[in-house]
Amino acid sequence: MKAFLSVVSLELKAVFRSKALFVLVAASVGWVLLLPHVARGDGTDSGAFALRVLYGLGAVFAIVLVSFAAAAAGSLSRDRAAKRLQLTMVRPVRHSIVALGRMAALSASAALVLGAACLAVLAREGNSRTCDHVYAPKLEDPAAAAERMYAEYCEKYPDFRRNSEEVGVGNVKNYLMLTARDEYQSVAKGETATWEFPSAPARGRFSARVMMTDLYGRLDKVNGVFRLGNAVGEMNRLNKTVARVALSAVAGGGESESGNRVLSFENKGETDVSFQPRRDIRLLAGADGFAWNLLRAWLVMSAVVSMAIALATFLGSCLSRSVAVFCVSAILAASAVAPSALDQAPDPFTATGVERASLRLTAFADAATGPLNSYSPITLLSEGECVERSDVLSSALFGFAAFPFVFALLAGLVMSRVAGRE
């Protein structure tokens, strides 16, 4: 532990001596405070707030991610090339400890810059805004729905099974799965549709968020009533893409009770209303204030930068500085624009056993590295959605523990082999 702290102290002193940290802090705070005076939103308060967060804090996050990843990539490679690494290792210190110490120092410096920018955002916006937990309705799994529909069609149409075998049962089930995933639900005049939200809290401030479209994608006039437990909200919107309907307790005031956690919509308009429940219907439950949400977003962003620093430090241990910087820049750029490997994966009905095992491994890797190709904390902040504690914990686990320790061990192994040859 003493050796680790010594390495961290040496690296922090080098960072402070370079003055680059102070320049980044000043530039980040200045940009966040200056942006509202030069940028204009869509005329609404929520639109202006989203613009300030996305392009203010989002820009700072992107710059910190790239700059500190590049600095980490050049840290060990520069010292290896200049034969300065031996000065750090005058006392018997493992190479992995050196790598881990430098990761920790750079991660702490990046967290400081992000923290300064977040404080500037808080000073600019205040803590009057609140955030919401977002819940999706509980719906039948698309793959299970495909199996059910296939069995129903086989029972209803005698030739369906034989025709399916000719074109491939797996292909037919895959088509049915895609149909179930994108299925529309139509609510006729006077009818009521319901959706279950089992994970919603029993009490709180509730709202329904909906995207109103008909089967042909046209926006139409919607007139109806949402109900959740003892809470009711009326909707009457014309040509509005996304609508948020507050649900208020019918009697007694105060917090609403979700009852059996079933949200219903009664269509009182003159036309049918169509939803894609997997995409269009969400239940919002009030959470805490903007300051706490910003704190959670800061932790997630710091964890993401720590992941990038860990990867870049490992690349710097085995590559030259220019090559390591190029590689980490290419990885960050590719992760930001590349499609999800899971979205391009074979469907579960035609995949082989090896492909299914590979998909499980890919899903785990996607969960571990997901924050690297996502600006979700920034997006959630700008839309008033809650950065969930589970996301904070998973990001912290991978960003502050798993990634640094694994890549430090790999970097130590590489450097010890290189030192042995020299």
C-alpha positions as CSV (number, residue, x, y, z in Angstrom):
1,M,0.0,0.0,0.0
2,K,2.9,2.4,0.8
3,A,4.4,1.8,-2.6
4,F,1.1,2.4,-4.3
5,L,0.5,5.6,-2.5
6,S,4.0,6.8,-3.3
7,V,3.4,6.1,-7.0
8,V,0.1,8.0,-6.9
9,S,1.8,10.9,-5.1
10,L,4.5,11.1,-7.7
11,E,2.1,11.1,-10.6
12,L,-0.2,13.7,-9.0
13,K,2.8,16.0,-8.4
14,A,3.7,15.6,-12.1
15,V,0.1,16.4,-13.2
16,F,0.0,19.6,-11.0
17,R,3.5,20.7,-12.2
18,S,2.4,20.6,-15.8
19,K,-0.4,23.2,-15.1
20,A,-2.6,21.3,-17.7
21,L,-5.0,20.3,-15.0
22,F,-5.6,23.9,-14.0
23,V,-6.1,24.9,-17.7
24,L,-8.7,22.1,-18.1
25,V,-10.6,23.1,-14.9
26,A,-10.7,26.7,-16.0
27,A,-11.7,25.9,-19.5
28,S,-14.4,23.5,-18.4
29,V,-16.0,25.8,-15.9
30,G,-15.7,28.8,-18.3
31,W,-17.4,26.8,-21.1
32,V,-20.3,25.7,-18.9
33,L,-20.9,29.2,-17.6
34,L,-20.5,30.8,-21.1
35,L,-22.7,28.5,-23.1
36,P,-26.1,29.8,-21.9
37,H,-25.1,33.2,-23.2
38,V,-24.2,32.1,-26.7
39,A,-26.7,29.2,-27.3
40,R,-30.4,29.3,-27.7
41,G,-32.9,26.5,-27.2
42,D,-36.3,25.8,-28.8
43,G,-38.1,28.5,-26.8
44,T,-39.1,26.3,-23.9
45,D,-37.4,26.0,-20.5
46,S,-36.9,22.3,-20.8
47,G,-35.4,22.6,-24.2
48,A,-33.0,25.3,-23.1
49,F,-32.0,23.2,-20.1
50,A,-31.4,20.1,-22.3
51,L,-29.2,22.1,-24.6
52,R,-27.1,23.5,-21.7
53,V,-26.5,20.1,-20.2
54,L,-25.9,18.2,-23.5
55,Y,-23.6,20.7,-25.1
56,G,-22.1,22.1,-21.8
57,L,-21.4,19.2,-19.6
58,G,-21.4,16.8,-22.5
59,A,-18.6,18.6,-24.2
60,V,-16.6,18.7,-21.0
61,F,-17.1,15.0,-20.6
62,A,-15.9,14.2,-24.1
63,I,-12.8,16.4,-23.8
64,V,-11.9,14.9,-20.5
65,L,-12.4,11.4,-21.8
66,V,-10.2,11.9,-24.8
67,S,-7.5,14.0,-23.2
68,F,-6.9,11.8,-20.1
69,A,-7.0,8.6,-22.2
70,A,-4.3,10.1,-24.4
71,A,-2.3,11.2,-21.4
72,A,-2.5,7.7,-19.9
73,A,-1.5,6.1,-23.2
74,G,1.7,8.2,-23.2
75,S,2.5,7.9,-19.5
76,L,4.3,4.5,-19.4
77,S,5.4,4.4,-23.0
78,R,7.1,7.8,-22.7
79,D,8.9,6.8,-19.5
80,R,9.9,3.4,-21.0
81,A,11.4,5.1,-24.1
82,A,13.3,7.7,-22.0
83,K,14.5,5.1,-19.5
84,R,12.9,7.0,-16.6
85,L,10.7,4.2,-15.4
86,Q,13.7,2.8,-13.4
87,L,13.6,6.0,-11.2
88,T,10.2,5.1,-10.0
89,M,11.4,1.6,-9.2
90,V,14.5,2.3,-7.2
91,R,12.9,0.5,-4.3
92,P,11.5,-3.0,-5.1
93,V,8.1,-2.1,-6.6
94,R,6.0,-4.3,-8.9
95,H,5.3,-3.1,-12.4
96,S,1.6,-3.7,-11.8
97,I,1.7,-1.3,-8.8
98,V,3.3,1.4,-10.9
99,A,0.6,1.0,-13.6
100,L,-2.2,0.9,-11.0
101,G,-0.8,4.0,-9.2
102,R,-0.7,6.0,-12.4
103,M,-4.2,4.9,-13.3
104,A,-5.5,6.1,-9.9
105,A,-3.7,9.4,-10.1
106,L,-5.0,10.2,-13.6
107,S,-8.5,9.0,-12.7
108,A,-8.5,11.3,-9.6
109,S,-7.4,14.2,-11.8
110,A,-10.1,13.6,-14.3
111,A,-12.7,13.3,-11.6
112,L,-11.6,16.7,-10.3
113,V,-12.1,18.3,-13.7
114,L,-15.5,16.7,-14.1
115,G,-16.4,17.7,-10.5
116,A,-15.6,21.3,-11.2
117,A,-17.8,21.3,-14.3
118,C,-20.6,19.7,-12.4
119,L,-20.4,22.3,-9.6
120,A,-20.6,25.0,-12.3
121,V,-23.7,23.4,-13.8
122,L,-25.3,23.2,-10.3
123,A,-24.4,26.9,-9.6
124,R,-26.0,27.8,-13.0
125,E,-29.1,25.6,-12.8
126,G,-29.8,25.5,-9.1
127,N,-31.5,22.6,-7.3
128,S,-35.1,23.4,-8.0
129,R,-35.5,20.7,-10.7
130,T,-36.4,17.1,-9.9
131,C,-35.7,13.9,-11.7
132,D,-37.9,10.8,-12.3
133,H,-37.5,7.1,-12.2
134,V,-38.6,5.7,-15.6
135,Y,-40.4,2.3,-15.7
136,A,-41.3,0.3,-18.8
137,P,-44.4,-1.8,-18.9
138,K,-44.2,-5.5,-18.2
139,L,-44.8,-7.2,-21.6
140,E,-44.4,-10.7,-23.0
141,D,-40.9,-11.6,-24.1
142,P,-40.8,-11.4,-27.9
143,A,-39.2,-14.8,-28.2
144,A,-41.9,-16.3,-26.0
145,A,-44.6,-14.5,-28.0
146,A,-43.1,-15.9,-31.2
147,E,-43.3,-19.4,-29.8
148,R,-46.9,-18.8,-28.7
149,M,-48.0,-17.4,-32.0
150,Y,-46.3,-20.2,-33.9
151,A,-48.2,-22.8,-31.9
152,E,-51.5,-20.9,-32.4
153,Y,-51.0,-20.6,-36.1
154,C,-50.1,-24.3,-36.4
155,E,-53.3,-25.2,-34.6
156,K,-55.5,-22.8,-36.6
157,Y,-54.1,-23.4,-40.0
158,P,-53.3,-27.1,-40.9
159,D,-50.8,-26.3,-43.6
160,F,-48.9,-23.7,-41.6
161,R,-46.4,-26.2,-40.1
162,R,-45.6,-27.8,-43.4
163,N,-45.1,-24.5,-45.1
164,S,-42.9,-23.3,-42.2
165,E,-40.7,-26.3,-42.5
166,E,-40.1,-25.5,-46.2
167,V,-38.8,-22.0,-45.5
168,G,-37.3,-22.9,-42.1
169,V,-39.1,-22.9,-38.8
170,G,-36.4,-20.7,-37.3
171,N,-36.9,-18.1,-39.9
172,V,-40.7,-18.1,-39.4
173,K,-40.3,-17.7,-35.6
174,N,-37.7,-15.0,-36.1
175,Y,-40.2,-13.0,-38.2
176,L,-42.9,-13.6,-35.6
177,M,-40.5,-12.3,-32.9
178,L,-39.8,-9.1,-34.8
179,T,-43.6,-8.7,-35.3
180,A,-44.2,-9.1,-31.6
181,R,-41.4,-6.6,-30.8
182,D,-42.9,-3.9,-33.0
183,E,-46.5,-4.7,-32.4
184,Y,-49.0,-1.9,-32.3
185,Q,-51.8,-1.7,-29.8
186,S,-54.9,0.1,-30.9
187,V,-57.4,1.6,-28.5
188,A,-60.8,2.3,-30.1
189,K,-63.2,5.0,-29.0
190,G,-64.6,4.3,-25.6
191,E,-62.2,1.4,-25.0
192,T,-59.6,1.1,-22.2
193,A,-56.0,-0.3,-22.5
194,T,-54.0,-1.4,-19.5
195,W,-50.3,-1.9,-18.8
196,E,-48.7,-3.4,-15.7
197,F,-45.6,-1.8,-14.0
198,P,-44.7,-4.3,-11.2
199,S,-41.4,-2.5,-10.3
200,A,-43.1,0.9,-9.7
201,P,-43.2,2.2,-6.1
202,A,-46.3,2.0,-4.0
203,R,-46.5,5.7,-3.4
204,G,-45.0,8.8,-5.0
205,R,-45.5,11.5,-7.7
206,F,-46.5,9.7,-10.9
207,S,-46.7,10.8,-14.5
208,A,-47.5,9.0,-17.7
209,R,-45.2,9.6,-20.7
210,V,-46.6,8.6,-24.1
211,M,-45.7,8.9,-27.8
212,M,-49.0,9.1,-29.7
213,T,-49.1,7.8,-33.2
214,D,-51.6,5.9,-35.4
215,L,-50.8,2.8,-37.5
216,Y,-49.5,5.0,-40.3
217,G,-47.3,7.2,-38.2
218,R,-49.5,10.3,-38.3
219,L,-50.0,12.4,-35.2
220,D,-53.6,12.8,-34.3
221,K,-55.8,14.5,-31.7
222,V,-55.8,12.5,-28.5
223,N,-58.4,12.8,-25.7
224,G,-58.4,10.4,-22.9
225,V,-57.8,9.7,-19.2
226,F,-54.9,7.9,-17.5
227,R,-55.5,6.1,-14.2
228,L,-53.0,4.6,-11.8
229,G,-54.4,3.5,-8.4
230,N,-56.0,6.6,-6.9
231,A,-54.3,8.9,-9.3
232,V,-55.9,10.3,-12.5
233,G,-54.6,12.5,-15.3
234,E,-56.5,13.8,-18.3
235,M,-54.8,14.2,-21.7
236,N,-56.0,16.4,-24.6
237,R,-53.1,17.1,-27.0
238,L,-53.1,18.0,-30.6
239,N,-50.2,17.0,-32.9
240,K,-47.7,16.6,-30.1
241,T,-45.0,13.9,-30.5
242,V,-44.4,13.2,-26.8
243,A,-46.7,14.1,-24.0
244,R,-46.3,13.9,-20.3
245,V,-49.5,13.6,-18.2
246,A,-49.3,14.3,-14.4
247,L,-51.3,11.8,-12.3
248,S,-52.9,13.4,-9.3
249,A,-54.7,11.8,-6.4
250,V,-58.4,12.0,-6.7
251,A,-58.9,12.8,-3.0
252,G,-56.8,13.7,-0.1
253,G,-54.0,15.4,-2.0
254,G,-50.4,14.6,-1.2
255,E,-48.7,11.6,-2.8
256,S,-50.5,9.2,-5.1
257,E,-50.8,5.5,-4.5
258,S,-50.1,3.1,-7.4
259,G,-52.5,0.5,-6.1
260,N,-52.0,-2.7,-8.1
261,R,-49.5,-0.9,-10.3
262,V,-51.6,-1.0,-13.4
263,L,-51.7,2.0,-15.6
264,S,-54.9,2.4,-17.7
265,F,-55.9,4.6,-20.6
266,E,-59.5,5.3,-21.5
267,N,-59.9,6.7,-25.0
268,K,-62.5,9.5,-24.9
269,G,-61.7,10.9,-28.3
270,E,-63.4,10.5,-31.7
271,T,-60.6,8.5,-33.3
272,D,-58.7,5.3,-32.5
273,V,-55.3,5.8,-30.8
274,S,-52.4,3.5,-31.5
275,F,-49.4,2.7,-29.3
276,Q,-46.2,0.7,-29.5
277,P,-46.1,-0.2,-25.8
278,R,-42.5,-1.3,-25.8
279,R,-41.5,2.2,-27.1
280,D,-44.4,4.6,-26.4
281,I,-45.5,3.9,-22.9
282,R,-43.5,4.8,-19.8
283,L,-44.5,5.5,-16.1
284,L,-42.5,8.2,-14.3
285,A,-42.1,8.2,-10.6
286,G,-40.7,11.3,-8.8
287,A,-37.2,10.8,-7.4
288,D,-34.9,13.3,-5.8
289,G,-33.4,16.7,-6.7
290,F,-31.1,17.8,-9.5
291,A,-28.1,18.0,-7.2
292,W,-28.2,14.3,-6.2
293,N,-28.9,13.3,-9.8
294,L,-25.9,15.3,-10.9
295,L,-23.7,13.6,-8.2
296,R,-24.7,10.2,-9.5
297,A,-24.0,11.3,-13.1
298,W,-20.5,12.6,-12.0
299,L,-19.7,9.2,-10.4
300,V,-20.7,7.4,-13.6
301,M,-18.8,9.8,-15.8
302,S,-15.7,9.4,-13.6
303,A,-16.0,5.6,-13.8
304,V,-16.2,5.7,-17.6
305,V,-13.1,7.9,-17.8
306,S,-11.3,5.5,-15.4
307,M,-12.1,2.6,-17.7
308,A,-10.6,4.5,-20.7
309,I,-7.5,5.4,-18.6
310,A,-7.0,1.8,-17.6
311,L,-7.2,0.6,-21.2
312,A,-4.9,3.4,-22.4
313,T,-2.3,2.7,-19.7
314,F,-2.2,-1.0,-20.7
315,L,-1.7,0.0,-24.3
316,G,1.1,2.4,-23.3
317,S,2.9,-0.4,-21.4
318,C,3.4,-2.5,-24.6
319,L,3.3,0.1,-27.5
320,S,5.2,3.3,-28.3
321,R,3.5,6.5,-27.3
322,S,2.3,7.5,-30.7
323,V,0.9,4.1,-31.5
324,A,-0.7,3.8,-28.1
325,V,-2.4,7.2,-28.4
326,F,-3.6,6.3,-31.9
327,C,-5.0,2.9,-30.7
328,V,-6.9,4.3,-27.8
329,S,-8.3,7.2,-29.9
330,A,-9.4,4.7,-32.6
331,I,-11.0,2.4,-29.9
332,L,-13.0,5.4,-28.4
333,A,-14.1,6.6,-31.8
334,A,-15.2,3.1,-32.9
335,S,-17.0,2.4,-29.6
336,A,-19.0,5.7,-30.0
337,V,-20.2,5.0,-33.6
338,A,-20.2,1.2,-34.0
339,P,-23.5,-0.6,-33.8
340,S,-24.1,-3.0,-30.9
341,A,-22.8,-6.5,-31.5
342,L,-26.0,-7.8,-29.8
343,D,-28.2,-6.0,-32.3
344,Q,-26.3,-7.6,-35.2
345,A,-26.3,-11.1,-33.5
346,P,-28.1,-14.2,-34.9
347,D,-31.6,-14.6,-33.8
348,P,-32.2,-17.2,-31.0
349,F,-34.2,-19.6,-33.2
350,T,-31.4,-20.2,-35.8
351,A,-28.3,-19.7,-33.6
352,T,-26.1,-22.8,-32.9
353,G,-25.0,-23.8,-29.4
354,V,-21.6,-22.1,-30.0
355,E,-23.3,-18.9,-31.2
356,R,-25.5,-18.9,-28.1
357,A,-22.5,-19.2,-25.8
358,S,-20.7,-16.5,-27.7
359,L,-23.8,-14.3,-27.3
360,R,-23.8,-14.7,-23.6
361,L,-20.1,-13.8,-23.4
362,T,-20.8,-10.8,-25.7
363,A,-23.7,-9.7,-23.5
364,F,-21.5,-9.7,-20.4
365,A,-18.8,-7.7,-22.2
366,D,-21.4,-5.3,-23.5
367,A,-22.7,-4.8,-20.0
368,A,-19.1,-4.2,-18.7
369,T,-18.0,-1.8,-21.4
370,G,-21.4,-0.3,-22.2
371,P,-20.7,3.1,-20.6
372,L,-17.7,3.5,-23.0
373,N,-19.9,3.9,-26.0
374,S,-22.8,5.8,-24.3
375,Y,-23.3,9.3,-23.0
376,S,-26.3,8.0,-21.1
377,P,-25.6,10.0,-17.8
378,I,-25.6,13.3,-19.8
379,T,-28.7,12.3,-21.8
380,L,-30.6,11.3,-18.6
381,L,-29.6,14.5,-16.9
382,S,-30.8,16.6,-19.8
383,E,-34.2,14.8,-20.0
384,G,-34.8,15.0,-16.2
385,E,-34.5,11.2,-15.8
386,C,-32.9,9.6,-12.8
387,V,-29.4,8.2,-13.0
388,E,-30.2,5.0,-11.1
389,R,-28.1,3.7,-8.2
390,S,-27.8,0.4,-9.9
391,D,-26.1,2.0,-12.9
392,V,-23.8,3.9,-10.5
393,L,-22.8,0.7,-8.7
394,S,-22.2,-1.3,-11.8
395,S,-20.2,1.6,-13.4
396,A,-18.1,2.0,-10.2
397,L,-17.5,-1.8,-10.0
398,F,-16.1,-2.0,-13.5
399,G,-14.6,1.5,-13.7
400,F,-12.9,1.8,-10.3
401,A,-12.1,-1.9,-9.6
402,A,-12.3,-4.5,-12.3
403,F,-10.8,-2.5,-15.3
404,P,-7.9,-0.9,-13.4
405,F,-6.9,-4.1,-11.6
406,V,-7.1,-6.4,-14.6
407,F,-5.3,-4.0,-16.9
408,A,-2.7,-3.2,-14.2
409,L,-1.9,-6.9,-13.9
410,L,-1.6,-7.2,-17.7
411,A,0.5,-4.1,-17.9
412,G,2.8,-5.4,-15.1
413,L,3.2,-8.7,-16.9
414,V,4.1,-7.0,-20.2
415,M,6.6,-4.6,-18.5
416,S,8.3,-7.3,-16.5
417,R,8.8,-9.3,-19.6
418,V,10.3,-6.3,-21.5
419,A,12.5,-5.5,-18.5
420,G,13.7,-9.1,-18.3
421,R,14.8,-8.9,-21.9
422,E,16.6,-5.6,-21.4
